């Protein structure tokens, strides 16, 4: 939340934010791609959870179930999101995309890049698509656990015997 204040300060003084929201929105698309890959690769109860997360994240813009239910519990999911976000963020940085408004956190997040030059919006769409497809491709290729079973590689803390 403290970092958002920097973005707000940039938008009020410069008229746009080239750092905080520009990067976090691209990373959000990578999270969406990782979630779709997780949905495609898992089975059973994990697939049901991933399906709900796909809907809440992409349509509703609520990322917390995905963050705490998948991303922080699975190392491979974290790797997929980081790689997708890095590639998309690199493209966005090369093209110097900037956010001009605040808005939705769902699939319409890309509209925050409208308001400046038309090329900014086009480059932002490209960067967000690359982040989504990059995380999706990495997730499909490396998988999320043994035999595509999702959180099988998650080793929770064992309860202490009394």
C-alpha positions as CSV (number, residue, x, y, z in Angstrom):
1,X,0.0,0.0,0.0
2,X,2.9,2.4,0.7
3,X,4.2,1.9,-2.8
4,X,0.8,3.0,-4.3
5,X,1.4,6.4,-2.8
6,X,4.4,6.8,-5.1
7,X,2.3,6.0,-8.1
8,X,-0.4,8.5,-6.9
9,X,2.3,11.1,-6.5
10,X,3.6,10.4,-10.0
11,X,0.1,10.6,-11.5
12,X,-0.7,13.9,-9.8
13,X,2.6,15.6,-10.5
14,X,3.7,14.1,-13.9
15,X,0.3,13.0,-15.2
16,X,1.4,9.4,-15.5
17,X,3.2,6.7,-13.6
18,X,6.0,5.0,-15.5
19,X,7.2,2.7,-12.7
20,X,4.9,1.3,-9.9
21,X,1.5,0.7,-11.6
22,X,3.1,0.1,-15.0
23,X,5.1,-2.8,-13.7
24,X,2.5,-4.2,-11.3
25,X,-0.2,-4.3,-13.9
26,X,2.0,-6.3,-16.2
27,X,2.8,-8.6,-13.4
28,X,-0.9,-9.0,-12.8
29,X,-1.3,-10.4,-16.3
30,X,1.5,-12.8,-15.6
31,X,-0.4,-14.0,-12.5
32,X,-3.4,-14.5,-14.7
33,X,-1.4,-16.6,-17.2
34,X,0.1,-18.7,-14.4
35,X,-3.4,-19.3,-13.0
36,X,-4.8,-20.5,-16.3
37,X,-1.8,-22.8,-16.7
38,X,-2.4,-24.2,-13.2
39,X,-6.0,-24.8,-14.2
40,X,-4.9,-26.7,-17.3
41,X,-2.3,-28.8,-15.6
42,X,-4.0,-29.9,-12.4
43,X,-6.6,-32.5,-11.6
44,X,-9.3,-33.0,-9.0
45,X,-9.8,-30.6,-6.2
46,X,-6.9,-28.5,-7.3
47,X,-8.5,-28.0,-10.7
48,X,-11.7,-26.8,-9.0
49,X,-9.8,-24.3,-6.8
50,X,-7.9,-23.1,-9.9
51,X,-11.1,-22.7,-11.9
52,X,-12.5,-20.5,-9.1
53,X,-9.2,-18.5,-9.0
54,X,-9.3,-18.0,-12.7
55,X,-12.7,-16.4,-12.5
56,X,-12.0,-14.3,-9.4
57,X,-8.7,-13.0,-10.8
58,X,-9.4,-12.4,-14.5
59,X,-13.1,-11.3,-14.3
60,X,-13.3,-10.0,-10.7
61,X,-9.8,-8.7,-10.3
62,X,-9.3,-10.3,-6.9
63,X,-5.8,-11.8,-6.7
64,X,-5.6,-12.8,-3.0
65,X,-7.1,-16.3,-3.4
66,X,-4.5,-17.0,-6.2
67,X,-1.7,-15.5,-4.2
68,X,-2.3,-17.4,-1.0
69,X,-3.9,-20.5,-2.4
70,X,-1.5,-21.3,-5.3
71,X,1.4,-18.8,-5.7
72,X,2.9,-18.8,-2.2
73,X,2.3,-22.6,-1.7
74,X,4.0,-23.8,-4.9
75,X,7.5,-23.0,-6.0
76,X,6.9,-23.7,-9.6
77,X,3.9,-21.4,-9.7
78,X,6.1,-18.7,-8.3
79,X,8.7,-19.4,-11.0
80,X,6.1,-19.2,-13.8
81,X,4.8,-15.8,-12.5
82,X,8.2,-14.3,-12.1
83,X,9.4,-15.4,-15.6
84,X,6.2,-14.1,-17.2
85,X,6.3,-10.9,-15.3
86,X,10.0,-10.4,-16.1
87,X,9.5,-10.9,-19.8
88,X,6.4,-8.7,-20.0
89,X,8.0,-6.0,-17.7
90,X,11.2,-6.0,-19.8
91,X,9.1,-5.4,-22.9
92,X,7.1,-2.7,-21.2
93,X,10.3,-1.0,-19.9
94,X,11.9,-1.1,-23.4
95,X,8.8,0.6,-24.8
96,X,8.5,3.0,-21.8
97,X,4.9,2.3,-21.1
98,X,3.2,4.4,-18.5
99,X,-0.2,4.3,-16.6
100,X,-2.3,7.4,-17.0
101,X,-5.3,6.5,-14.8
102,X,-6.4,4.3,-12.0
103,X,-9.0,1.6,-12.7
104,X,-9.9,-2.0,-12.6
105,X,-7.6,-4.8,-11.5
106,X,-9.1,-7.4,-13.8
107,X,-8.6,-8.1,-17.5
108,X,-9.5,-4.4,-18.2
109,X,-6.4,-3.2,-16.4
110,X,-4.8,-2.6,-19.7
111,X,-7.2,0.4,-20.1
112,X,-5.1,2.3,-17.5
113,X,-2.5,2.7,-20.2
114,X,-4.8,4.8,-22.4
115,X,-4.6,8.6,-22.0
116,X,-1.2,9.3,-23.4
117,X,0.1,8.7,-26.9
118,X,-1.7,5.9,-28.8
119,X,1.6,4.0,-29.1
120,X,1.7,3.7,-25.2
121,X,-1.6,1.8,-25.2
122,X,-0.5,-0.5,-28.0
123,X,2.9,-1.2,-26.4
124,X,1.2,-1.9,-23.1
125,X,-1.2,-4.4,-24.7
126,X,1.8,-6.1,-26.2
127,X,3.7,-6.2,-22.9
128,X,0.6,-7.5,-21.0
129,X,0.0,-10.2,-23.6
130,X,3.6,-11.3,-23.5
131,X,3.5,-11.5,-19.7
132,X,0.2,-13.6,-19.9
133,X,1.4,-15.9,-22.6
134,X,4.9,-16.2,-21.1
135,X,3.6,-17.3,-17.7
136,X,1.1,-19.6,-19.4
137,X,3.7,-21.3,-21.6
138,X,6.2,-21.7,-18.7
139,X,3.5,-23.2,-16.5
140,X,2.3,-25.6,-19.2
141,X,5.9,-26.7,-19.9
142,X,7.3,-27.2,-16.4
143,X,4.1,-28.1,-14.6
144,X,3.3,-27.6,-11.0
145,X,4.3,-30.8,-9.2
146,X,4.7,-34.4,-9.6
147,X,2.4,-35.8,-12.3
148,X,0.6,-32.5,-12.7
149,X,-1.0,-32.9,-9.3
150,X,-0.7,-29.3,-8.3
151,X,0.4,-28.8,-4.7
152,X,1.9,-32.2,-4.2
153,X,5.3,-30.5,-3.9
154,X,4.0,-28.4,-1.0
155,X,5.4,-29.6,2.3
156,X,3.4,-28.0,5.1
157,X,4.6,-27.9,8.7
158,X,4.0,-31.1,10.5
159,X,2.0,-30.9,13.7
160,X,4.1,-31.6,16.8
161,X,3.1,-34.6,18.9
162,X,2.2,-33.8,22.5
